[in-house]
Amino acid sequence: MTITLDTRADITLDTCYRAAWQGEDVRFSAAALSRMAACREMFLALLEDPDIVIYGVTSGYGHRAHLRFTPAERREHARRPALAPATSFGEPVPRRVARAMVLARLTNFVEGHAAITPSLAEAVAAMLADPGLPPVPGLGNGCPGEIQALTSLFAPLMQSRDLAEKDALSLINGSPCAVALNADAALAARARLELAIEVFALSIEAFMAPLEAYDPALDLLWEDPHEAAVLRGLRTWLDGATDRRRPYQAPVSWRIVPRVLGQARRAQAQAEEAAAIGLRAVSDNPVFIPPDSTNPRGRILSNGGYHNAKAYPALDGLAASWADLALLCDRQSTKMMDGKVSLLPDKLAAGDGYMGCLGFTAAAFAEQARRAAPRTFLPGSEGGGFAQNDVAVPTFLSWRGEAEAGRCLDGGLAILAAVSSQALHVTQRAAPPRLEPLVRIIRDIVPPVRDIRPLAGEIEALQRLFTAKVFAGAANGN
């Protein structure tokens, strides 16, 4: 299928999912191309003013912004591809993320705000039909905007075309990388959160935790729509649960599950909101403002659109939630195996089987998730340390931390799922009907432990399955 973009409003999180995760092509409508052509002509007319100063067009880039070009120098400057910023390297971002960057780049084009040559804008959109996107380094991106990563992404295109005024700048300025990283994490968080609710529901049943901690009365008493949604979700999975419960309240780690999951749901909603805003927001620098009654020739504004200040806090919020949930996985896994606390067979032993050492792994995943989830501040270094470039953007760092914390949570959930399955096995109980498919999946990979065997490979396979569920919609690789 092909997505047609007519205005910025067409670039949504759903559009991102279709283009980046499911691999759909993208094109501009005829109206959008006409609008881009008109804005391009108006921008070129502005250049005829000998007194106008446009960053990177009538002046140099960065530390050369004080230079002023003659018309001939301006055209010669435009013809040179902006390749110098291609200095980051290391493990590339997943291809689906690179595709999201290309899509987010189109936001500046579709209504003419980049004043890009329309045929070049079409060539950018056509990159989504090419299975071989240039790799975008995920490490070493420490510049005040996103010119390092974007130069790597668009260098082959710049080198293959005759560039005109502002064309190169329209490709490498702005904040499509932050938008793409934020959107990718928000999309993955949807599935990861649903998986976590399901596994924690299984743990609640395996532990025979009293169901009063998830009572419908709490939906209103807690005054929180996200916590109420989680409570409803847990009750749905637990429908048909046994009436045989513990004679007194479960440990804190079971009773606070709805509130911690509720916070994760809030973080996911905030990440979606930041991504949705970013996907439709113009971030070009300098940005072209079409003519209006006050400015009949239009305007060009130098601005800070390349710094997306919503993306990295949103990613931090997700990472923190994953770390908190990984801690609950650790606590519940170890408490369930402690017979004095769980009131279940000690160590969930069946024959000579022993799962106790999984607690070490759960604790390690929880700690690793915590280390991946610190609050991200603006970097203290001066973003390259020359001229105007004095504040770097930390979004790539936040995205990497969120991704690592998420993988650690997947590991913690795999351990908790296996331990919960074992608890049902040793007490000869069936799971509630809606949780039976999950138990079958768990036992296909981690059969009940009846004798001593190495569990690492089985648990890792279950973690990989859980991670695959998180990215199940991604047809273009993780």
PyMOL commands that set and color helices and strands:
alter all, ss='L'
color gray80, all
select helices_A, chain A and resi 8-10+13-21+30-46+62-64+71-79+95-105+107-110+118-129+147-159+167-172+176-207+211-214+217-221+225-237+252-255+257-280+311-337+339-342+346-348+358-371+395-426+433-445+456-470
alter helices_A, ss='H'
color red, helices_A
select strands_A, chain A and resi 2-5+25-28+287-289+299-301
alter strands_A, ss='S'
color yellow, strands_A
deselect
rebuild
show_as cartoon
